[in-house]
Each structure stands twice: as structure tokens, then as C-alpha cells.
């Protein structure tokens, strides 16, 4: 897996991330799912 598209683990759950123009972007859906412990964060 490319390091610029690697998954990060937070509280045992995976969050998708990607680098674009030297800035990190994280999946909002994944972050909301981890923070709210929701099965359907959308």
C-alpha cells in the first residue's frame, strides 16, 4: 500500500486518508463512525 494512501488506526478502527498537494485528507465518514460509534455514520 502506498504511504500517501495508507490507513490509519484510531481506537482500533481504520480511517482512510490520502495526501493531495502535500496535505493530508481524512475520510469524514470514517472519522464520524469512530467518534460516534455509529454503524451507519452517513
Contact map, one row per residue, 1 for C-alpha under 8 A:
111011000000000000000000000000000000000000
111111000000000000000000000000000000000000
111111000000000000000000000000000000000000
011111000000000011100000000000000000000000
111111100000000111100000000000000000000000
111111110000000111000000000000000000000000
000011111000011110000000000000000000000000
000001111100011110000000000000000000000000
000000111111111000000000000000000000000000
000000011111111000000000000000000100000000
000000001111100000000000000000000100000000
000000001111110000000000000000000000000000
000000001111111000000000000000000100000000
000000111101111100000000000001000000000000
000000111100111110000000011001100000000000
000011110000011111000000011001000000000000
000111110000001111100001111000000000000000
000111000000000111110001110000000000000000
000110000000000011111111100000000000000000
000000000000000001111111100000000000000000
000000000000000000111110000000000000000000
000000000000000000111111000000000000000000
000000000000000000111111100000000000000000
000000000000000011110111110000000000000000
000000000000000011110011111000000000000000
000000000000001111000001111101100000000000
000000000000001110000000111111100000000000
000000000000000000000000011111110000000000
000000000000000000000000001111111000000011
000000000000011100000000011111111100000010
000000000000001000000000011111111110000000
000000000000000000000000000111111111110010
000000000000000000000000000011111111111110
000000000110100000000000000001111111110000
000000000000000000000000000000111111100000
000000000000000000000000000000011111110010
000000000000000000000000000000011111111000
000000000000000000000000000000011101111110
000000000000000000000000000000001000111110
000000000000000000000000000000001000011111
000000000000000000000000000011011001011111
000000000000000000000000000010000000000111
